[in-house]
Amino acid sequence: MIVLPGIARPRLVVPCDRRASAAAVRRYGEPGSARAQLAGRALSAVLGTGAGGLVLRDRLVVRVPPGAQTIESYLRSVLGRRVMVGIHLGAARANRKPVLQLLGPRGETIGYAKIGVNAVTVDLVRAERAALERLARAGLTSIQVPRVLECGSWHGMEVLVLSPLPVWHRRVPLRPDQLGRAMAELASVPGVKRSGLMSSEYWRRLVSRLDRAGDSGEHDALRQALSELAERAGSAALSFGACHGDWTPWNMANTRDGLLVWDWERFAVGPPVGFDALHYWLQARAAGRGLDPRQAARDCVTQAPRLLDPLGVVPAEAQLTVLLYLADLAVRYLSDRQEQAGARLGAPRRWLLPALTAGLGNL
């Protein structure tokens, strides 16, 4: 297999087959920036001519004993057709897992396979399967989601095979309020329920998740912040629904055929309406643009009324919702041990907790 851009900085591993390698590189660059797309197309063209083997010399060689089952032979058996795989190598995160692009003999994308390799990623793979099966029955009109093609186990690892979304279709700009309407439709999948925060199932789950996350000064600071939030919120009521959980610019594409959204492993039923809008805005700045995450989190608090207005969240509730979102994200990072896994934004004390603490003073 060809290692791209090279062994020193591996990002993508593709088959040596010229059509499959060209397609893998072309599809890999499509959801990214215009610059990434152009670079991907240029490299894809080189691989498609068959000259890639001469120019790109770094290789990964897998030696398989005769008759041994490989992930390719397993996928071939469950899908009933020949499969070659390309492997995307993401940044260091606790939830990093093998994501395989499944390619046919003509270079066509058959689907994607996610492999759960430890307790965290197995849970996420199973959660994504459950989420997509539920959403398939929901009759969504404003977004398209992948279909579950197959699920099973290979050598003790969880395997989820998903249909490809047509990310190769021409991109179009988002229409005004299109994103807000899509997020509002998703929030309504289980039915939006109105409830006092302190009496809600969501609040009980949030506190329980933090209790299970461990003990440290960082955990204690977050517990103190939640205690203060509960005191200040009093009998305040919020609307609770569903959320994608990781809706970001790089987990979606707006095409002439509709809005495509993928990576549903963090889908949740029960959070306050508006979490997706806040996450989209914050991650685009703190992760996507590489801005100062601490300032981005503070700005998210001040921008919350504007961000949540398209979802019908009034300003007073928006302030409470954004603080809950920051606390929820901090609990997630602590539970997953993102800092220990090397994630750049994995330490809530460095950016989420300061914004949460400052925001409590204005609640």
Buried (B, 14 or more C-beta within 10 A) or exposed (E): BBBBEEEEEBBBBBBBBBBBBBBBBBBBBBBBEEEEBEBBBEBBBBBBEBEBEEEBEBEEEEEEEEEEEEBBEBBBEBBEEEBBBBBBBEEEBBBBBBBBBBBBEEBEBBBBBBBBBEEBBBBBBBBBBEBBEBBEEBEBEBBBBBBBBBBEEBEEBBBBBBBBBBBEBEBBEEEEEBBBBBBBBBBBBBEBBEBEBBEBEBBEBBBEBBEEBEEEEBBEBBBEBBEBBEEBBEEBBBBBBBBBBBBBBBBBBBBEEBBBBBBBBBBBBBBBBBBBBBBBBBBBBBBBEEEEBBBBBBBBBEBBBEBBBBBBBEEEBBBBBBBBBBBBBBBBBBBBBBBEBEBBBBBBBBBBBBBBBEBBEEB
